[in-house]
């Protein structure tokens, strides 16, 4: 169940003696689990009100907004309660490393998620922060017509390789097409998730 301002009272905060419920934070984009904290009603209300994930710190005995010292806040996307209404799954956008050690996550795992999503973010970064040494940047700077032309060329090369039985060459051309397709999406200002949404709608 998605939790909104009107749904906070439905949570079972009294199930545990300390009146806290566990709150697991997941990157809304990569789906990687970032950290776990605890919330009481006040922490949940403040999170929903401010859009910044706030916990109840058992060690400090007070509300604690993630990033209040480091500046690496968690921007709220949505909150869902589990089937027993005594645990929360929070989806958020982190603005920097989540762990106090400087790691992406509190389990010292890179916050990359699916490789295609990671590649897409890298391409978007080359678009937004150009680098002279980057092929992606140079291709994007040549304009949408050149990017679209490259996608066409790679598609033709993949079709040609499909007629033969060389696995390595076929997969190499498939990878080239996928990369240039992601560059085209970035050039147009669209995302892979938007394409996924179209496919999901067709599947339904």
C-alpha positions as CSV (number, residue, x, y, z in Angstrom):
1,X,0.0,0.0,0.0
2,X,1.4,3.4,-1.0
3,X,1.6,5.7,2.0
4,X,0.4,9.3,1.7
5,X,-0.2,12.0,4.2
6,X,-3.6,10.5,4.9
7,X,-2.3,7.0,5.3
8,X,0.1,7.5,8.1
9,X,-2.4,6.6,10.8
10,X,-2.9,3.2,9.3
11,X,0.6,2.0,10.1
12,X,1.0,-0.4,13.0
13,X,3.6,1.6,15.1
14,X,2.5,-0.2,18.2
15,X,3.6,-3.6,17.1
16,X,7.1,-3.0,18.5
17,X,7.9,-1.8,22.0
18,X,9.8,1.2,20.9
19,X,7.1,2.4,18.6
20,X,9.4,2.3,15.5
21,X,9.0,0.6,12.2
22,X,11.9,-0.4,9.9
23,X,12.3,1.6,6.8
24,X,14.3,0.2,3.9
25,X,15.5,2.8,1.4
26,X,15.8,1.9,-2.3
27,X,17.2,4.0,-5.1
28,X,14.1,4.8,-7.2
29,X,16.1,4.6,-10.4
30,X,18.5,1.7,-10.0
31,X,16.4,-0.3,-7.5
32,X,19.5,-0.9,-5.4
33,X,18.9,-1.1,-1.6
34,X,20.8,1.9,0.0
35,X,20.2,1.7,3.7
36,X,17.8,0.8,6.5
37,X,16.6,3.1,9.2
38,X,13.6,3.4,11.6
39,X,10.6,5.7,11.6
40,X,8.1,6.8,14.2
41,X,4.9,8.7,13.2
42,X,6.7,12.1,13.4
43,X,9.6,10.9,11.2
44,X,7.1,9.6,8.6
45,X,5.1,12.8,8.7
46,X,8.2,15.0,8.3
47,X,9.4,12.8,5.4
48,X,6.0,13.2,3.6
49,X,5.8,16.9,4.3
50,X,9.4,17.9,3.4
51,X,10.1,15.4,0.6
52,X,13.4,14.6,2.4
53,X,13.7,11.1,4.0
54,X,13.8,11.5,7.8
55,X,14.3,8.8,10.4
56,X,14.1,8.5,14.2
57,X,17.7,8.0,15.4
58,X,17.8,5.5,18.3
59,X,21.3,6.6,19.3
60,X,20.5,10.3,19.2
61,X,16.9,9.9,20.5
62,X,15.6,12.4,18.0
63,X,14.4,12.9,14.4
64,X,17.3,12.8,12.0
65,X,17.1,13.8,8.3
66,X,19.5,11.9,6.1
67,X,22.1,14.3,4.9
68,X,21.7,16.9,7.5
69,X,25.5,16.8,8.1
70,X,26.9,15.5,4.8
71,X,24.4,17.2,2.5
72,X,23.7,13.9,0.8
73,X,20.0,13.9,1.2
74,X,17.5,11.3,0.0
75,X,14.8,12.9,-2.1
76,X,11.5,11.1,-1.6
77,X,9.8,9.5,-4.5
78,X,7.2,7.2,-2.8
79,X,6.7,5.1,0.3
80,X,4.9,1.7,0.5
81,X,3.9,-0.3,3.5
82,X,4.1,-4.1,3.6
83,X,1.2,-6.4,4.0
84,X,1.2,-6.2,7.8
85,X,1.5,-2.4,7.9
86,X,4.6,-2.6,10.1
87,X,7.5,-2.1,7.6
88,X,8.2,0.6,5.0
89,X,9.9,0.5,1.6
90,X,11.0,4.0,0.6
91,X,12.0,4.8,-3.0
92,X,14.2,7.9,-3.2
93,X,16.8,9.7,-5.3
94,X,20.1,10.0,-3.4
95,X,22.1,13.2,-4.0
96,X,25.4,11.5,-3.1
97,X,26.9,8.5,-1.3
98,X,24.5,7.2,1.3
99,X,26.8,5.5,3.9
100,X,28.8,7.6,6.4
101,X,31.9,5.8,5.1
102,X,31.5,7.4,1.7
103,X,30.2,4.2,0.1
104,X,27.2,4.3,-2.2
105,X,25.3,2.0,0.1
106,X,25.5,0.8,3.7
107,X,26.5,-2.6,2.4
108,X,29.4,-1.1,0.4
109,X,27.9,-2.1,-2.9
110,X,28.0,0.2,-6.0
111,X,24.8,1.9,-6.7
112,X,24.7,0.9,-10.4
113,X,21.8,-1.5,-10.7
114,X,21.2,-3.0,-14.2
115,X,24.1,-2.4,-16.5
116,X,22.0,-0.9,-19.3
117,X,20.6,1.6,-16.8
118,X,24.2,2.4,-15.7
119,X,25.3,2.8,-19.3
120,X,22.3,5.1,-20.0
121,X,23.3,7.3,-17.0
122,X,26.8,7.4,-18.3
123,X,25.6,8.5,-21.7
124,X,23.4,11.2,-20.1
125,X,26.3,12.4,-18.1
126,X,28.4,12.8,-21.3
127,X,25.5,14.8,-22.8
128,X,25.1,17.0,-19.7
129,X,28.8,17.3,-18.8
130,X,30.7,17.2,-22.2
131,X,34.2,15.7,-22.3
132,X,36.6,16.3,-25.1
133,X,38.0,12.8,-24.9
134,X,34.5,11.1,-25.1
135,X,33.2,9.5,-28.3
136,X,29.7,9.8,-26.9
137,X,30.1,13.6,-26.4
138,X,31.5,14.1,-29.9
139,X,28.7,12.1,-31.4
140,X,26.0,14.0,-29.5
141,X,27.6,17.3,-30.5
142,X,27.3,16.4,-34.2
143,X,23.6,16.6,-33.9
144,X,20.5,14.5,-34.0
145,X,20.8,13.7,-37.7
146,X,24.2,12.1,-37.2
147,X,23.1,10.1,-34.2
148,X,20.1,8.8,-36.0
149,X,22.3,7.9,-39.0
150,X,24.6,5.9,-36.8
151,X,21.6,4.0,-35.4
152,X,20.6,3.2,-39.0
153,X,24.1,2.1,-40.0
154,X,24.4,-0.2,-36.9
155,X,21.0,-1.7,-37.6
156,X,22.0,-2.6,-41.2
157,X,25.3,-4.1,-40.0
158,X,23.4,-6.2,-37.4
159,X,21.0,-7.5,-40.1
160,X,24.0,-8.4,-42.3
161,X,25.6,-10.3,-39.5
162,X,22.3,-12.1,-38.7
163,X,22.6,-13.9,-42.1
164,X,25.9,-15.6,-41.0
165,X,26.7,-17.8,-38.1
166,X,29.5,-15.8,-36.4
167,X,28.3,-15.4,-32.8
168,X,31.0,-12.9,-31.8
169,X,30.4,-10.6,-34.8
170,X,26.7,-10.8,-34.4
171,X,26.8,-10.0,-30.7
172,X,29.3,-7.2,-31.3
173,X,27.0,-5.6,-33.8
174,X,24.0,-6.0,-31.4
175,X,26.0,-4.3,-28.7
176,X,26.9,-1.4,-31.1
177,X,23.3,-1.0,-32.0
178,X,22.1,-1.0,-28.4
179,X,24.7,1.6,-27.5
180,X,23.9,4.0,-30.3
181,X,20.2,3.5,-29.6
182,X,20.7,4.7,-26.0
183,X,22.7,7.7,-27.4
184,X,19.7,8.5,-29.7
185,X,17.3,8.3,-26.7
186,X,19.6,10.7,-24.7
187,X,19.8,13.1,-27.7
188,X,16.0,13.2,-27.9
189,X,15.7,13.7,-24.2
190,X,13.9,10.4,-23.6
191,X,14.8,7.5,-21.3
192,X,14.9,3.7,-21.4
193,X,12.2,3.7,-18.7
194,X,9.8,5.5,-21.0
195,X,10.4,2.8,-23.6
196,X,9.8,0.2,-20.9
197,X,6.5,1.9,-20.0
198,X,5.3,1.7,-23.6
199,X,6.2,-2.0,-23.8
200,X,4.4,-2.7,-20.5
201,X,1.3,-1.0,-21.7
202,X,1.3,-3.1,-24.9
203,X,1.9,-6.3,-22.8
204,X,-1.1,-5.5,-20.6
